Amino acid sequence: MLRAAIVHYHLRPGGVTRIIRETLSGLAEHPVRVAVLVGDVPDDATNLPELVAVIPELNYSEAPPHGQEYRRIARRLLEDARALLGATPDVVHVHNHTLAKSSCLPGIVRELAAAGQRLLLHIHDFAEDGRPADYRRIADTIAGGDLGRLAQMMYPAAPQIHYAVLNRRDYGFLKDAGVPEANLHYLPNPVRPLPASEARRETETPLVLYPTRAIRRKNLGEFLLWAAVTDGAQFATTLEPTNPTALLFYRRWKALSQRLGLPVRFGVGSASEHRLADLFASAECVITTSVAEGFGLAFIEPWTVGRPLVGRDIPEITSEFREAGLKLDALYPRLPVPLEWVGERRLRRRLRRSLTSYYRSYGRDDPDLDVLEAAWRAAVADGMVDFGRLDEDLQARVVRIVTGNRAARRSLGVPHPLESVPGADIVEHNRRVTVHHFSLETYARRLSEIYEHVASSSVGSVGAHDAARVLSAFLRPERFFMIRT
């Protein structure tokens, strides 16, 4: 039987914790014995995994330890894993080490690799992808401003070190940074269908549901724009942000919606899966207007409960879903609105200021004219600008223009999403695809095969992949959205 030790910062509620619990459930059907090592567990400490150890140094922390401390914690981790598993783990499966929420974890990973331990580094969220504060903490505090040490901490390289990513975009970025394909694994998250619901529509008015925590990249302004140009439908979002900065923008959108009298309800959901299932059941369709995703659950979950999906596409994420068989023709890749509504000079000024600030937040030089022009071309074409590329202030300007203005509505560059809601045949087709391709059983089989591959790896000296290249890939100006800064 193969032995695996899963390492994470904590077991508190959250996306990665959910994946860990799903992993334990799925691998129960495979010849894999799994222990979990974390820095913290919930205060109520119920429903913990059977084999779990708490190592406080793995919990969130800012100050990095001294060099010898990394080695001590790495030894402690292996000792605890051996005590739980009855032998040294064949694979240590580490989640999100590059975020360095524990300043110890990148150093622990390197110590384990140097000792010959076979590792699977599972990256859900990249610090390079819209998380400059995390990146600067790693670069400045942990790596001490040394770019070579930064690469060693974030992307160590050795035959015994493997990487798992959620999507083909990230796979390509790491491959280009030097990770051999033999050591690089595509591992999309499992998607469990929501519980069955008996809920039905409360009124004849169709409900357009946006099931999301309304942080900035979820592009709430675009959601309001569609509400502003819709007759006879109700729109609703589920969860408000918890981040103070995101909450500020969210409250501004709520205030604008109320001033304009838009048919929008905010924060109608809860963390309860049963409550979310009821909302899905009562919705005419589900919408997404997000401009950036990691895995892309928003493009999969609605189909599992038989609800059609409309809204904004993210091709760098959905291309693999289409390859799996999903039909997503109702989605649009951009929402063109007349450039004159926001003003070319104003937009150029804001784009330059925003992109410059973003590059500086990652310690990069100011963007040159070629970079600025590439960002402009990604946003503007033929006198139209993609609404999602605007900042919140300019988005609000557009929402005010189209509200109650039928002539302005006709200037939008794509049809209204409610004019292209997928029919029952497509909904059923996509439901079958998602249930098969993203099931827990499929995930567990993939992960078990990856574990076997990692466990059979040879062992060699530890170097580093090209961390600067990973950052450059994420910072390409064509990917820039002002609402992500």
MIMIVEX-805926 format. One line per field, with one value per residue (C-alpha): residue in one letter; x negated, y, z negated. Coordinates in steps of 0.001 Angstrom, whole numbers. Last residue first. Layout:
REM MIMIVEX-805926
code: A;...
px: X;...
py: Y;...
pz: Z;...
***
This chain:
REM MIMIVEX-805926
code: T;R;I;M;F;F;R;E;P;R;L;F;A;S;L;V;R;A;A;D;H;A;G;V;S;G;V;S;S;S;A;V;H;E;Y;I;E;S;L;R;R;A;Y;T;E;L;S;F;H;H;V;T;V;R;R;N;H;E;V;I;D;A;G;P;V;S;E;L;P;H;P;V;G;L;S;R;R;A;A;R;N;G;T;V;I;R;V;V;R;A;Q;L;D;E;D;L;R;G;F;D;V;M;G;D;A;V;A;A;R;W;A;A;E;L;V;D;L;D;P;D;D;R;G;Y;S;R;Y;Y;S;T;L;S;R;R;L;R;R;R;L;R;R;E;G;V;W;E;L;P;V;P;L;R;P;Y;L;A;D;L;K;L;G;A;E;R;F;E;S;T;I;E;P;I;D;R;G;V;L;P;R;G;V;T;W;P;E;I;F;A;L;G;F;G;E;A;V;S;T;T;I;V;C;E;A;S;A;F;L;D;A;L;R;H;E;S;A;S;G;V;G;F;R;V;P;L;G;L;R;Q;S;L;A;K;W;R;R;Y;F;L;L;A;T;P;N;T;P;E;L;T;T;A;F;Q;A;G;D;T;V;A;A;W;L;L;F;E;G;L;N;K;R;R;I;A;R;T;P;Y;L;V;L;P;T;E;T;E;R;R;A;E;S;A;P;L;P;R;V;P;N;P;L;Y;H;L;N;A;E;P;V;G;A;D;K;L;F;G;Y;D;R;R;N;L;V;A;Y;H;I;Q;P;A;A;P;Y;M;M;Q;A;L;R;G;L;D;G;G;A;I;T;D;A;I;R;R;Y;D;A;P;R;G;D;E;A;F;D;H;I;H;L;L;L;R;Q;G;A;A;A;L;E;R;V;I;G;P;L;C;S;S;K;A;L;T;H;N;H;V;H;V;V;D;P;T;A;G;L;L;A;R;A;D;E;L;L;R;R;A;I;R;R;Y;E;Q;G;H;P;P;A;E;S;Y;N;L;E;P;I;V;A;V;L;E;P;L;N;T;A;D;D;P;V;D;G;V;L;V;A;V;R;V;P;H;E;A;L;G;S;L;T;E;R;I;I;R;T;V;G;G;P;R;L;H;Y;H;V;I;A;A;R;L;M
px: 5227;7692;10336;7809;7670;4344;3990;2795;179;-1635;-2084;-1186;-3769;-6391;-5946;-6458;-9531;-11019;-10579;-12780;-13116;-15453;-18091;-17949;-20243;-18765;-16282;-14541;-10781;-8713;-6747;-5876;-4360;-2398;-1124;-78;1908;3670;4398;5990;8103;9188;10200;12196;14034;14686;16393;15061;15113;18163;20593;19378;19953;23379;24552;23211;25363;28415;28042;27414;30646;32628;31787;28896;29879;29046;31352;30946;27262;28114;26541;22938;21347;23602;24761;28401;28542;27654;30794;32883;31697;33315;29982;27435;25527;25540;24059;21376;20298;20289;17848;15624;15433;15026;12004;12482;11161;14437;16346;14226;13674;15148;13812;12711;10717;9849;8903;6305;4993;4499;2586;313;-155;-1224;-3736;-5161;-5362;-7378;-5879;-7513;-10182;-9053;-8974;-5614;-3726;-5660;-4062;-578;-1203;-2384;635;3041;1457;1161;4717;6075;4395;5347;8960;9225;7693;10032;13229;15587;18705;16588;15073;18436;19105;17661;18399;15656;15270;19050;20669;23674;21393;20289;20785;18745;16951;13700;11961;14541;13610;9949;10612;12634;9719;7674;10965;12531;16146;18587;22297;24698;25062;28042;29198;29439;27846;24474;24694;24519;21273;19071;18309;18372;15947;13222;9985;8191;10543;10293;12663;15830;19184;20932;24629;26958;30366;34068;33175;35311;33361;30025;31192;32395;29041;27273;29370;28549;24851;24895;22312;25107;26886;29002;26061;27362;30721;30838;33731;31997;33551;30739;29967;30298;27944;25436;25487;25008;22115;20468;20927;19110;16222;15680;16126;13308;10961;12090;11836;14957;16827;20616;22144;25046;25752;29238;30933;34691;36148;38896;36895;33146;30730;29859;29582;27021;25040;25296;23576;20939;20293;19946;16758;15907;12359;13383;14758;18453;18407;20193;23390;24699;28385;30759;34277;37236;40331;43229;42748;41452;39645;39367;37389;37434;33661;31222;27809;25182;23262;19691;16973;13477;10647;8614;5253;2885;-492;-4077;-7124;-7217;-6325;-9646;-9342;-11446;-9591;-7774;-6366;-5288;-3356;-1843;-513;842;2857;3856;5706;5646;1923;-183;-3980;-6578;-9856;-11847;-13701;-14779;-13713;-12581;-9957;-9059;-11968;-14731;-13344;-13323;-16871;-18029;-16031;-17665;-15414;-15642;-14094;-11662;-10930;-11461;-10489;-8047;-6334;-6407;-4586;-1904;-1267;-1243;1616;3172;1670;-2012;-1140;289;3328;4102;523;14;-3654;-3994;-7180;-9541;-11851;-15532;-16842;-17310;-13638;-12548;-14765;-13364;-9787;-10559;-12025;-8886;-6722;-8330;-6858;-3451;-1154;-3998;-1799;-4231;-3500;81;775;-2011;-1690;-4542;-4888;-6233;-5668;-8153;-6598;-3779;-1523;-735;-4091;-5935;-4077;-4873;-8562;-8536;-7063;-9437;-12416;-11136;-10611;-14206;-15612;-13729;-14933;-18554;-18154;-16618;-12850;-10815;-8597;-5059;-3095;-4;-95;-2775;-4895;-2086;-2529;840;1124;3960;4802;8544;9442;11250;15050;15113;12327;14698;11763;10941;7546;4139;687;1480;281;2761;2077;3123;2961;3385;4707;7718;11394;10591;8740;11983;12974;9495;9203;12617;11478;8287;10263;12586;9588;8203;11383;11967;13181;10297;8031;4769;1531;1408;-521;836;-1293;-1026;-1672;-1282;0
py: 45227;42743;45337;46952;43842;42745;39445;41006;42881;39634;39681;36009;34845;37269;35902;32321;33404;35050;31785;29871;26421;25742;23233;20205;17210;13919;11202;8890;8906;5804;7488;10404;8109;6094;9319;10604;7411;7801;11444;10583;7801;10055;12822;10451;9055;12548;13402;16083;14220;12038;14292;17270;15590;14221;17626;19261;17008;17566;21350;21200;19267;21496;24666;27053;30668;32850;35876;35985;36742;40058;40172;41360;44703;47005;49973;48828;49479;53123;53595;51946;54360;53577;52526;52410;55569;54898;51438;52977;55473;52682;50765;53824;54068;50324;50101;49134;45907;44048;46533;45602;48820;49727;52120;49294;47504;48376;46301;43860;46566;48892;46256;45699;49475;49732;46924;48539;51936;50589;49119;50391;48014;44997;44671;42898;45914;48002;46070;46695;50407;50797;48859;51078;54394;53477;52131;55188;57618;55631;55445;59192;60000;57603;58771;56592;56591;57404;53917;52431;49160;45745;42847;40235;36438;35768;32608;30899;28591;26720;23104;20940;18007;17555;19705;22403;22225;22490;25711;27067;28436;30390;31131;33039;33387;35976;35288;32358;29000;26644;24836;21071;20660;19458;21998;24933;23628;23552;27051;28657;25998;27571;26199;29488;32173;35643;38072;36996;37830;34555;33846;31060;30469;30500;30240;28585;25312;27129;29088;25929;24227;27235;26870;23154;23857;26162;28954;31447;33034;36138;38543;41227;41518;43252;44672;48055;51168;53454;54713;51197;49692;52489;51894;48155;48761;51112;48522;45937;48329;48818;45097;44295;46503;45055;41387;39550;39820;39463;36122;35095;37503;38104;39353;39611;39603;41501;43938;43695;46511;47529;43927;43279;46317;45226;41918;43849;46017;42917;41902;38745;40097;42617;40221;39297;35870;34013;32345;34852;33957;35236;34804;34809;36682;34237;34234;31923;29633;26140;24544;20759;20569;17732;18284;20054;17956;17255;18778;17313;19746;19566;17746;18381;16956;18127;16002;13994;17239;18677;21923;24510;27811;27099;23925;25924;28441;25715;23760;26991;27561;23893;24072;22960;22350;19519;19759;17024;17032;13750;14462;17853;21487;23892;26419;28874;28591;27956;30639;33183;32177;33110;36340;37431;40112;38484;35239;34901;38540;40307;37844;35779;38799;40544;37638;37456;41195;40940;38417;38952;35886;35839;34505;31497;29754;26016;24767;21124;20369;16575;15543;12556;12937;12875;14870;17896;17624;17640;20638;22502;21854;22982;26218;26919;26090;28158;31567;30032;31783;30969;31398;29135;26182;25945;22329;19847;16116;14184;10906;7483;8432;7019;4100;3272;5902;8028;7755;8011;11227;12701;11881;13276;16583;16785;16309;19113;21302;20754;21384;24658;25701;25256;28068;30601;31015;33294;35944;36181;33211;31239;27701;25215;26030;24725;21091;19421;15730;13905;10286;9676;12980;15462;15474;17710;20021;22715;25132;24292;22679;24341;23944;20871;17315;14881;11148;9001;5261;4540;1309;3084;3356;5489;7728;9516;10406;11536;13614;15198;16250;17722;19493;21054;22198;23798;25811;26929;25869;25472;22477;24435;25382;22279;19008;15675;12646;9674;5959;3456;0
pz: 9090;10614;11529;13888;16057;17557;19397;22665;20622;19772;16006;15462;17974;16655;13135;14312;16262;13188;11273;13739;12151;9269;8219;5947;6388;7513;6636;9115;9303;8496;5707;8001;10635;8089;6505;9940;10572;7213;8049;11386;9858;6995;9418;11631;8603;7263;10543;12882;16206;15640;13780;15808;19178;18219;16994;20157;22338;20125;20270;24023;24597;22210;24106;23570;22742;25746;25511;21724;22250;23988;27426;27752;28683;26681;28768;28772;25029;25642;27730;25011;22333;18957;17484;20306;19361;15603;16162;18390;15710;13120;15314;15534;11745;11307;13605;17236;18773;18139;20313;23331;25246;28638;31285;33551;30852;27251;24194;25513;27842;24851;22881;25878;26197;22570;23053;26184;24470;21547;18378;15165;13897;11883;8094;8122;6765;9298;12150;10742;10180;13764;15047;13096;14060;17730;17868;16111;18479;21564;20351;19728;23097;24907;23225;21150;23334;26397;26229;27146;25276;26149;23776;24152;24405;24730;23342;24958;26972;23855;24918;22551;24196;22266;24879;24133;20474;21461;23384;20448;18419;20980;22758;19836;20998;19727;19281;19515;17752;17936;14762;14433;11019;12312;15147;12736;11151;14244;15555;12099;10849;13001;11549;11017;12265;13789;15520;13691;15304;14470;14884;13773;15345;14557;10887;8179;8233;8091;5050;3320;3972;2450;-722;-861;-365;-3381;-3198;-2672;238;864;631;2990;4719;8097;10128;10633;9092;10228;6725;5273;7833;7259;3495;3911;6312;3826;1095;3207;3857;109;-577;1847;-160;-3502;-2383;-3568;-288;-15;936;3195;6033;7420;10601;11197;14699;16528;18620;18778;19682;16107;14910;17634;16502;12883;13679;15609;12557;10379;12155;10182;10142;7478;4869;4980;3367;6119;7243;9816;10219;12911;11505;13917;12683;12361;8604;5851;8238;6859;4049;3721;3757;4361;2817;4937;7428;6296;8433;8249;8914;12102;11818;14735;13734;14256;13427;16674;18449;17320;15286;17121;16825;20116;18550;15513;17641;19815;16842;15369;18526;18710;15406;11778;11300;9871;9573;9067;7130;7012;10276;8879;9252;6545;7683;4937;2510;5030;7350;4507;3573;7058;6973;3682;2144;-1283;-12;-2938;-3725;-408;2314;268;-1249;2121;3741;1073;1342;5152;5260;8713;10364;9384;5929;7739;6292;6410;6594;5597;4923;5063;3286;3095;104;1028;-1948;316;1287;-2346;-3085;-68;-1127;-4674;-3307;-1273;-4324;-7047;-6149;-6676;-4241;-1854;1230;3101;774;2021;993;230;1020;-622;1263;271;-3351;-5887;-7740;-10168;-8614;-11654;-13433;-10120;-9254;-12664;-12216;-8675;-9847;-12795;-10477;-8221;-11295;-12433;-8958;-8563;-12030;-10977;-8430;-10813;-10867;-8581;-10206;-8815;-10116;-9094;-10487;-9432;-12503;-14702;-13558;-14144;-13282;-11520;-10750;-11108;-9467;-11707;-11891;-14940;-16049;-17435;-17405;-13797;-13110;-12823;-11320;-9273;-8684;-7116;-6843;-3889;-3223;488;2008;3559;2565;-501;1972;2849;-700;-1700;1463;905;-2564;-1119;1618;-963;-2997;168;730;-2830;-6261;-8740;-8230;-8358;-6581;-4412;-4136;-2868;-3766;-1402;-1908;933;0
***
